[in-house]
């Protein structure tokens, strides 16, 4: 791929604008030598205004989504795209979230520009386990774990019962819930079905990938082994 097209596809500007960047000598190699549009240079050695070029297509990110942000491109309030470099909205192929977290839910959010990977993660057949930690308005009754694991729980307005889920009590009003589906507001609706209310919700893991110590609002690119770990978690026992 020509450098002009590569750099334009990464969101740095239109092809005309990138061509002007070449003419202005703003695009160099790692040694400071000015590059030209028809040069062939390794991605990792390209610099724009002395800064490394953004990651190439095939990007997978993990983000610690804070409360108060929506997974949308059009919401009038704060959106998760605001936490990324502005030019990344213009990348081609586009960078999208893998699934969503609602405005009031924090935690692990994945991004990619790899459409095949995105669909593989969210596919019901993959049954990738998502782990949430919930703070509840009322004490646990004690029978929630058995009910959630039964595969018989029916959510309001739905006609298909939920797949088995695993609940671990972390305290009278705190629980860790592992689910293999991604229905609309599923965790909140599950607790509502047993007469409780989720005051705070945090996603801590997707498959074998754990959020770890990444601060709220921060993100980082994932390596090949980390991406593979998404599919490495065991299934929830039926």
C-alpha atoms as a printed R data frame, in Angstrom:
    type eleno elety resid chain resno       x       y      z
1   ATOM     1    CA   UNK     A     1   0.000   0.000  0.000
2   ATOM     2    CA   UNK     A     2   1.293   3.470 -0.873
3   ATOM     3    CA   UNK     A     3   2.294   5.596  2.091
4   ATOM     4    CA   UNK     A     4  -0.232   8.294  1.181
5   ATOM     5    CA   UNK     A     5  -3.115   5.819  1.352
6   ATOM     6    CA   UNK     A     6  -1.781   4.119  4.493
7   ATOM     7    CA   UNK     A     7  -1.480   7.381  6.413
8   ATOM     8    CA   UNK     A     8  -4.822   8.717  5.169
9   ATOM     9    CA   UNK     A     9  -6.538   5.471  6.212
10  ATOM    10    CA   UNK     A    10  -5.142   5.934  9.726
11  ATOM    11    CA   UNK     A    11  -7.107   9.182 10.002
12  ATOM    12    CA   UNK     A    12  -4.334  11.753  9.623
13  ATOM    13    CA   UNK     A    13  -6.233  13.531  6.839
14  ATOM    14    CA   UNK     A    14  -7.468  13.170  3.288
15  ATOM    15    CA   UNK     A    15  -5.032  11.943  0.644
16  ATOM    16    CA   UNK     A    16  -4.640  15.546 -0.492
17  ATOM    17    CA   UNK     A    17  -3.845  16.667  3.044
18  ATOM    18    CA   UNK     A    18  -1.370  13.815  3.553
19  ATOM    19    CA   UNK     A    19   0.320  14.663  0.261
20  ATOM    20    CA   UNK     A    20   0.797  18.206  1.573
21  ATOM    21    CA   UNK     A    21   2.346  16.731  4.732
22  ATOM    22    CA   UNK     A    22   4.897  14.911  2.586
23  ATOM    23    CA   UNK     A    23   5.682  18.105  0.693
24  ATOM    24    CA   UNK     A    24   6.174  19.966  3.978
25  ATOM    25    CA   UNK     A    25   8.718  17.373  5.124
26  ATOM    26    CA   UNK     A    26   6.613  16.377  8.137
27  ATOM    27    CA   UNK     A    27   6.797  12.656  7.384
28  ATOM    28    CA   UNK     A    28  10.175  11.042  8.088
29  ATOM    29    CA   UNK     A    29  11.717   7.740  9.036
30  ATOM    30    CA   UNK     A    30  13.018   6.896 12.508
31  ATOM    31    CA   UNK     A    31  16.385   8.469 11.652
32  ATOM    32    CA   UNK     A    32  14.828  11.774 10.658
33  ATOM    33    CA   UNK     A    33  15.206  11.311  6.903
34  ATOM    34    CA   UNK     A    34  12.355  12.901  4.947
35  ATOM    35    CA   UNK     A    35  10.113  10.345  3.262
36  ATOM    36    CA   UNK     A    36   8.336  10.590 -0.066
37  ATOM    37    CA   UNK     A    37   4.936   9.226 -1.013
38  ATOM    38    CA   UNK     A    38   6.328   6.366 -3.091
39  ATOM    39    CA   UNK     A    39   8.917   5.202 -0.529
40  ATOM    40    CA   UNK     A    40   8.649   1.716  0.984
41  ATOM    41    CA   UNK     A    41   9.252   1.815  4.731
42  ATOM    42    CA   UNK     A    42   8.306  -0.472  7.626
43  ATOM    43    CA   UNK     A    43   5.295   0.831  9.526
44  ATOM    44    CA   UNK     A    44   7.216   0.952 12.804
45  ATOM    45    CA   UNK     A    45   9.858   3.280 11.313
46  ATOM    46    CA   UNK     A    46   7.489   5.956 10.029
47  ATOM    47    CA   UNK     A    47   7.259   9.232 11.945
48  ATOM    48    CA   UNK     A    48   4.906  12.191 11.604
49  ATOM    49    CA   UNK     A    49   6.229  15.365 13.190
50  ATOM    50    CA   UNK     A    50   8.708  13.123 14.972
51  ATOM    51    CA   UNK     A    51   6.015  10.898 16.522
52  ATOM    52    CA   UNK     A    52   5.538   7.179 15.713
53  ATOM    53    CA   UNK     A    53   2.757   6.351 13.310
54  ATOM    54    CA   UNK     A    54  -0.490   5.077 14.861
55  ATOM    55    CA   UNK     A    55  -0.913   1.269 14.978
56  ATOM    56    CA   UNK     A    56  -1.761  -0.423 11.661
57  ATOM    57    CA   UNK     A    57  -5.081  -2.115 10.813
58  ATOM    58    CA   UNK     A    58  -5.775  -5.245 12.849
59  ATOM    59    CA   UNK     A    59  -5.826  -3.166 16.016
60  ATOM    60    CA   UNK     A    60  -7.414  -4.562 19.188
61  ATOM    61    CA   UNK     A    61  -7.687  -2.347 22.275
62  ATOM    62    CA   UNK     A    62  -8.839  -2.803 25.835
63  ATOM    63    CA   UNK     A    63 -10.283   0.236 27.606
64  ATOM    64    CA   UNK     A    64 -11.355   0.861 31.186
65  ATOM    65    CA   UNK     A    65 -14.666   2.562 30.464
66  ATOM    66    CA   UNK     A    66 -15.678   5.023 33.186
67  ATOM    67    CA   UNK     A    67 -19.236   5.565 34.371
68  ATOM    68    CA   UNK     A    68 -20.950   8.392 32.498
69  ATOM    69    CA   UNK     A    69 -19.801   7.516 28.977
70  ATOM    70    CA   UNK     A    70 -21.949   5.883 26.313
71  ATOM    71    CA   UNK     A    71 -20.809   3.461 23.594
72  ATOM    72    CA   UNK     A    72 -22.162   5.624 20.786
73  ATOM    73    CA   UNK     A    73 -20.956   7.979 18.079
74  ATOM    74    CA   UNK     A    74 -23.999  10.259 18.220
75  ATOM    75    CA   UNK     A    75 -24.934  10.704 21.890
76  ATOM    76    CA   UNK     A    76 -25.166  14.342 23.000
77  ATOM    77    CA   UNK     A    77 -23.225  13.595 26.187
78  ATOM    78    CA   UNK     A    78 -19.835  12.024 26.768
79  ATOM    79    CA   UNK     A    79 -18.992   9.097 24.493
80  ATOM    80    CA   UNK     A    80 -16.216   6.509 24.685
81  ATOM    81    CA   UNK     A    81 -14.728   7.799 21.415
82  ATOM    82    CA   UNK     A    82 -13.786  10.969 23.306
83  ATOM    83    CA   UNK     A    83 -11.239   8.863 25.222
84  ATOM    84    CA   UNK     A    84  -9.311   7.969 22.054
85  ATOM    85    CA   UNK     A    85  -7.173  10.224 19.827
86  ATOM    86    CA   UNK     A    86  -9.631  12.322 17.743
87  ATOM    87    CA   UNK     A    87  -8.217  11.181 14.394
88  ATOM    88    CA   UNK     A    88  -9.001   7.556 15.232
89  ATOM    89    CA   UNK     A    89 -12.657   8.213 14.379
90  ATOM    90    CA   UNK     A    90 -11.540   8.645 10.748
91  ATOM    91    CA   UNK     A    91  -9.608   5.354 10.519
92  ATOM    92    CA   UNK     A    92 -10.442   2.989  7.673
93  ATOM    93    CA   UNK     A    93 -11.388   0.293  8.395
94  ATOM    94    CA   UNK     A    94 -13.361   1.878 11.212
95  ATOM    95    CA   UNK     A    95 -12.538   1.241 14.857
96  ATOM    96    CA   UNK     A    96 -15.604  -0.026 16.758
97  ATOM    97    CA   UNK     A    97 -16.448  -1.309 20.203
98  ATOM    98    CA   UNK     A    98 -16.956  -5.060 20.567
99  ATOM    99    CA   UNK     A    99 -20.345  -5.033 22.208
100 ATOM   100    CA   UNK     A   100 -21.378  -2.249 24.566
101 ATOM   101    CA   UNK     A   101 -21.561  -1.157 28.172
102 ATOM   102    CA   UNK     A   102 -24.363   1.177 29.213
103 ATOM   103    CA   UNK     A   103 -23.708   4.669 30.538
104 ATOM   104    CA   UNK     A   104 -23.850   3.581 34.184
105 ATOM   105    CA   UNK     A   105 -21.593   0.532 33.794
106 ATOM   106    CA   UNK     A   106 -17.814   0.730 34.074
107 ATOM   107    CA   UNK     A   107 -15.056  -1.707 33.207
108 ATOM   108    CA   UNK     A   108 -13.533  -3.691 30.379
109 ATOM   109    CA   UNK     A   109 -14.495  -2.543 26.895
110 ATOM   110    CA   UNK     A   110 -12.878  -4.011 23.788
111 ATOM   111    CA   UNK     A   111 -12.304  -2.228 20.466
112 ATOM   112    CA   UNK     A   112 -11.193  -3.470 17.060
113 ATOM   113    CA   UNK     A   113 -11.126  -2.616 13.361
114 ATOM   114    CA   UNK     A   114 -11.169  -6.350 12.538
115 ATOM   115    CA   UNK     A   115 -14.756  -7.164 11.585
116 ATOM   116    CA   UNK     A   116 -14.219 -10.924 11.643
117 ATOM   117    CA   UNK     A   117 -12.835 -10.791 15.184
118 ATOM   118    CA   UNK     A   118 -15.665  -8.542 16.339
119 ATOM   119    CA   UNK     A   119 -18.308 -10.973 15.114
120 ATOM   120    CA   UNK     A   120 -16.423 -13.946 16.523
121 ATOM   121    CA   UNK     A   121 -16.389 -12.427 20.025
122 ATOM   122    CA   UNK     A   122 -20.087 -11.448 20.057
123 ATOM   123    CA   UNK     A   123 -21.366 -14.574 18.302
124 ATOM   124    CA   UNK     A   124 -23.705 -16.604 20.545
125 ATOM   125    CA   UNK     A   125 -21.951 -19.752 19.315
126 ATOM   126    CA   UNK     A   126 -18.655 -18.558 20.803
127 ATOM   127    CA   UNK     A   127 -20.293 -18.264 24.257
128 ATOM   128    CA   UNK     A   128 -17.501 -15.956 25.440
129 ATOM   129    CA   UNK     A   129 -17.932 -15.478 29.197
130 ATOM   130    CA   UNK     A   130 -18.275 -11.932 30.543
131 ATOM   131    CA   UNK     A   131 -17.655 -11.318 34.255
132 ATOM   132    CA   UNK     A   132 -19.428  -8.530 36.127
133 ATOM   133    CA   UNK     A   133 -19.252  -7.293 39.693
134 ATOM   134    CA   UNK     A   134 -22.505  -5.849 40.976
135 ATOM   135    CA   UNK     A   135 -23.328  -3.722 44.009
136 ATOM   136    CA   UNK     A   136 -26.970  -4.246 44.940
137 ATOM   137    CA   UNK     A   137 -29.654  -2.175 46.610
138 ATOM   138    CA   UNK     A   138 -30.826  -5.074 48.807
139 ATOM   139    CA   UNK     A   139 -29.286  -8.133 50.439
140 ATOM   140    CA   UNK     A   140 -29.032 -11.298 48.387
141 ATOM   141    CA   UNK     A   141 -31.849 -13.729 49.189
142 ATOM   142    CA   UNK     A   142 -29.640 -16.813 48.980
143 ATOM   143    CA   UNK     A   143 -31.359 -18.625 46.129
144 ATOM   144    CA   UNK     A   144 -30.054 -16.483 43.269
145 ATOM   145    CA   UNK     A   145 -27.053 -18.692 42.443
146 ATOM   146    CA   UNK     A   146 -29.212 -21.782 41.952
147 ATOM   147    CA   UNK     A   147 -31.805 -19.896 39.909
148 ATOM   148    CA   UNK     A   148 -29.241 -18.219 37.651
149 ATOM   149    CA   UNK     A   149 -27.447 -21.541 37.088
150 ATOM   150    CA   UNK     A   150 -30.646 -23.416 36.272
151 ATOM   151    CA   UNK     A   151 -31.051 -22.185 32.710
152 ATOM   152    CA   UNK     A   152 -34.749 -21.558 33.393
153 ATOM   153    CA   UNK     A   153 -34.769 -17.868 34.324
154 ATOM   154    CA   UNK     A   154 -36.986 -15.872 31.970
155 ATOM   155    CA   UNK     A   155 -36.546 -12.125 31.635
156 ATOM   156    CA   UNK     A   156 -39.551  -9.850 31.306
157 ATOM   157    CA   UNK     A   157 -40.849  -9.494 27.728
158 ATOM   158    CA   UNK     A   158 -38.738 -12.411 26.476
159 ATOM   159    CA   UNK     A   159 -39.756 -15.902 25.402
160 ATOM   160    CA   UNK     A   160 -36.437 -17.763 25.677
161 ATOM   161    CA   UNK     A   161 -34.886 -18.563 29.068
162 ATOM   162    CA   UNK     A   162 -31.370 -17.410 29.831
163 ATOM   163    CA   UNK     A   163 -28.398 -19.712 29.466
164 ATOM   164    CA   UNK     A   164 -26.933 -20.877 32.789
165 ATOM   165    CA   UNK     A   165 -24.952 -18.186 34.607
166 ATOM   166    CA   UNK     A   166 -22.628 -18.377 37.610
167 ATOM   167    CA   UNK     A   167 -23.154 -16.162 40.651
168 ATOM   168    CA   UNK     A   168 -20.647 -15.785 43.487
169 ATOM   169    CA   UNK     A   169 -21.640 -13.809 46.577
170 ATOM   170    CA   UNK     A   170 -18.931 -11.322 47.572
171 ATOM   171    CA   UNK     A   171 -20.918  -9.898 50.461
172 ATOM   172    CA   UNK     A   172 -24.532  -9.316 51.504
173 ATOM   173    CA   UNK     A   173 -25.002  -6.791 48.691
174 ATOM   174    CA   UNK     A   174 -22.121  -7.595 46.358
175 ATOM   175    CA   UNK     A   175 -21.920 -10.350 43.767
176 ATOM   176    CA   UNK     A   176 -19.799 -11.533 40.862
177 ATOM   177    CA   UNK     A   177 -21.830 -12.782 37.904
178 ATOM   178    CA   UNK     A   178 -20.459 -14.674 34.894
179 ATOM   179    CA   UNK     A   179 -22.678 -14.855 31.809
180 ATOM   180    CA   UNK     A   180 -22.194 -16.227 28.317
181 ATOM   181    CA   UNK     A   181 -24.862 -14.144 26.589
182 ATOM   182    CA   UNK     A   182 -25.192 -10.442 25.913
183 ATOM   183    CA   UNK     A   183 -28.860  -9.582 26.052
184 ATOM   184    CA   UNK     A   184 -29.979  -5.994 26.526
185 ATOM   185    CA   UNK     A   185 -29.113  -4.835 30.075
186 ATOM   186    CA   UNK     A   186 -28.966  -8.524 30.976
187 ATOM   187    CA   UNK     A   187 -27.258  -8.337 34.381
188 ATOM   188    CA   UNK     A   188 -29.511  -5.538 35.628
189 ATOM   189    CA   UNK     A   189 -32.604  -7.375 34.404
190 ATOM   190    CA   UNK     A   190 -31.502 -10.646 36.015
191 ATOM   191    CA   UNK     A   191 -31.307  -9.042 39.426
192 ATOM   192    CA   UNK     A   192 -34.577  -7.196 38.798
193 ATOM   193    CA   UNK     A   193 -36.167 -10.602 38.137
194 ATOM   194    CA   UNK     A   194 -35.309 -11.651 41.704
195 ATOM   195    CA   UNK     A   195 -36.574  -8.413 43.246
196 ATOM   196    CA   UNK     A   196 -33.270  -6.573 43.507
197 ATOM   197    CA   UNK     A   197 -31.714  -3.496 41.912
198 ATOM   198    CA   UNK     A   198 -28.162  -2.953 40.677
199 ATOM   199    CA   UNK     A   199 -26.720   0.240 42.126
200 ATOM   200    CA   UNK     A   200 -23.301  -0.141 40.472
201 ATOM   201    CA   UNK     A   201 -22.004  -2.501 37.798
202 ATOM   202    CA   UNK     A   202 -18.447  -3.182 36.626
203 ATOM   203    CA   UNK     A   203 -17.200  -5.620 33.965
204 ATOM   204    CA   UNK     A   204 -13.887  -7.103 35.079
205 ATOM   205    CA   UNK     A   205 -13.181  -9.764 32.438
206 ATOM   206    CA   UNK     A   206 -14.085 -11.021 28.975
207 ATOM   207    CA   UNK     A   207 -13.132 -14.647 28.480
208 ATOM   208    CA   UNK     A   208  -9.647 -15.068 29.908
209 ATOM   209    CA   UNK     A   209  -8.806 -11.372 29.478
210 ATOM   210    CA   UNK     A   210  -8.851  -9.434 32.770
211 ATOM   211    CA   UNK     A   211  -9.001  -5.646 33.065
212 ATOM   212    CA   UNK     A   212  -6.176  -5.656 35.661
213 ATOM   213    CA   UNK     A   213  -4.839  -2.266 36.859
214 ATOM   214    CA   UNK     A   214  -5.693  -0.128 33.827
215 ATOM   215    CA   UNK     A   215  -7.008   3.189 35.250
216 ATOM   216    CA   UNK     A   216 -10.505   4.475 34.329
217 ATOM   217    CA   UNK     A   217 -10.504   6.275 31.002
218 ATOM   218    CA   UNK     A   218  -7.232   4.670 29.869
219 ATOM   219    CA   UNK     A   219  -6.672   2.166 27.062
220 ATOM   220    CA   UNK     A   220  -3.912   0.064 25.567
221 ATOM   221    CA   UNK     A   221  -3.351  -2.156 22.534
222 ATOM   222    CA   UNK     A   222  -3.487  -5.919 23.045
223 ATOM   223    CA   UNK     A   223  -0.887  -8.420 21.931
224 ATOM   224    CA   UNK     A   224  -1.639 -11.618 20.028
225 ATOM   225    CA   UNK     A   225  -1.612 -13.792 23.154
226 ATOM   226    CA   UNK     A   226  -3.996 -11.432 24.956
227 ATOM   227    CA   UNK     A   227  -6.444 -11.507 22.045
228 ATOM   228    CA   UNK     A   228  -6.301 -15.319 22.057
229 ATOM   229    CA   UNK     A   229  -7.070 -15.326 25.793
230 ATOM   230    CA   UNK     A   230 -10.519 -13.863 25.083
231 ATOM   231    CA   UNK     A   231 -11.537 -17.312 23.839
232 ATOM   232    CA   UNK     A   232  -9.628 -19.299 26.456
233 ATOM   233    CA   UNK     A   233 -12.054 -19.188 29.388
234 ATOM   234    CA   UNK     A   234 -13.983 -22.329 30.334
235 ATOM   235    CA   UNK     A   235 -17.683 -22.551 29.624
236 ATOM   236    CA   UNK     A   236 -20.175 -22.006 32.432
237 ATOM   237    CA   UNK     A   237 -21.413 -25.427 33.580
238 ATOM   238    CA   UNK     A   238 -24.968 -26.174 32.483
